[in-house]
Amino acid sequence: MNESPKILIVSDEPMLLVDLLYELEDRGFTVLPRTRGDYALCSIQQDIDAAVFDFRHPDHLDMKFVSGLRRSGIPVVMFGGGSSTIPVEISGAATCISKP
């Protein structure tokens, strides 16, 4: 039996989290929704295949968590409300997508 890829979604915006959850589940992914700060629940040992991370106001813990995912070989896509690529450059995320 093939397991679907697991995608971690981290966001503090409930509607965005729910929208992404439904969209990715509809496409056959297993989704692990979390809010920022729940890093203890986002253990890398969960066999995460990729992560989507909302970095609206990233802090040191956010960057440390994302950098840890990247060091473990987990692709990370960050999104936020601006055009800044600084969090991507600092964390090594694959890309940054601006929110509308």
LOKOLBA-766979 format. One record per residue: x, y, z of N, C-alpha, C, O in turn. Coordinates in steps of 0.05 Angstrom, whole numbers, plus 5000, padded with zeros to 4 digits. Example, Ala and Ser with C-alpha at 12.3 -4.5 7.8 and 13.67 -1.06 7.14 Angstrom:
# LOKOLBA-766979
526448865156524649105156526449345156528549345169 525749555142527349795143525850015157526850235161 
END
This chain:
# LOKOLBA-766979
501749765000500050005000501850255000503550285017 501450434981502950684979501750894997499350944996 503351015013502451245029502651495013504551534997 500751675016500951935003503152105017503652075040 504352285002506452455014505252625036502952725034 506752665057505952825080506953115077509353155074 505153305079505953585078505153725104502853715112 507153845116506754005140505954285132507254405115 503754385143502954665138503054805165501854725184 504455035166504655195190503655475184504855615168 501455545198500355815195498655885219497455705232 498556145225496756235247494156345237492456435252 493756335211491256435199489456195194489856045176 487356165211485655935210484455885183484355655173 483456085169482156045143484255955122483655785106 486556065123488655985105489455695110489855545091 489755625135490455355143488355155133489054945122 485855215137483655045128483555025098483254805086 483855255084483855255054486155075043485654915025 488555115054490754945045490354655051491054485035 489254595075488754325083486954185063487553975053 484654315057482754195038483954165010483553964997 485254375001486454374974488454144971488354004951 490254114990492253904988491153624992491953444979 489253605011487953335014486453254989486453024982 485053444976483653394951485553294929484753154911 488053374932490053294912491553034920493452954907 490652914942491652654950493952654971495152444976 494552884982496652905002495552855030493252915035 497252765047496652755076497653015087499953085083 495953155102496753425112496953425142495153315156 499053545152499453575181499253875187501254015185 496853975194496554265200497554335228497054195247 498954555230500054655255499954955255499955085234 499955075279500255355282503155415289504555245299 503955665284506655745291507055705321505355775337 509355605328509955565356509455275365510355195386 508055125349507554835355509854665345509454445336 512254765348514554625336515054355350516154175337 514354335375514654075388512953865375513653625376 510653945364508853755351509753705322508653525309 511553855311512353845283515053695281516753765265 515353485296517853345296518553245269516953135254 521053265263522153175237521852865235521852755213 521552735257521352445257518552355246518052115244 516852535239514252465228514352395199512252365186 516652365187516952305159515552505141513952425123 515952755146514852965130516252975103518752955102 514752995081515853005054516353285045518153335028 514853475055515153765047513653925068512053825084 514254185068512954375087512254625073513654725055 509954735081509055005072508855175098507555095117 510255395098510555555122509855845118510955975100 507955945134507156225133509056385150509256335174 510456575138512456715154511657015158513457185157 509157075162508257345164510157525180510957735170 510857445203512857595220514757395231514557315255 516657295215518457085225520157175248521157405249 520556995267522357055289524656855289524756685271 526356865308528656685310527856395310529056225297 525756325325524856045327523855945300524255715292 522356125286521356045259523655975241523655765228 525656155240527856115221529455865230530355715212 529755825255531255585265529655325257530955135248 527055325260525455095253525655035223526054805215 525255245207525355205177528155125169528354945152 530155235180532955155174533454865181534854725167 532254775204532554495212531254305192532254095186 528854385182527554225162529254205137529653985126 530454425128532154425104534554255108535354105090 535854265132538254105137537553805136539253645131 535053745142534153465141533253385113532353155108 533553565094532953495066529953535059529053435038 528453665076525653705071525153965056525954175066 523953955032523454205018521454375032519454275043 521954635032520254825046519455045027521155165013 516855105026515755335011514755525032513155455049 515655775031514755975050512856165035513256215011 510956275049509256475037508656695057508656645081 508156935047507757155065506557385050506057385026 506057595066504657835055506558045046506258275054 508357985030510258185019511958054998511657824991 513858214989515558114968518358044978520157974962 518758065004521458015015522257725012520757545017 524757695003525857425002527857365024529157165024 528057555043530057515065529557265080531557115085 527057195088526756935103527656695086528656505098 527256705060528056485043531156465043532256255045 532456695040535356705039536556605066538556465066 535356685088536356615114535956315119537756175129 533556215113532955935120533655735099533855495105 534055815074534655625053532155495042532355285029 529855615046527355505035527455505005529055654992 525955324993525955294964524955544949526155624929 522955664959521855904947520056054966519355954988 519356294958517456464974515256554956515756664934 512756514964510456594949509056814964508456784988 508457034950507057254963504057194964502857094946 502857264987499957244990498657474975499857694973 496257424964494857644950494057864970492858054962 
END
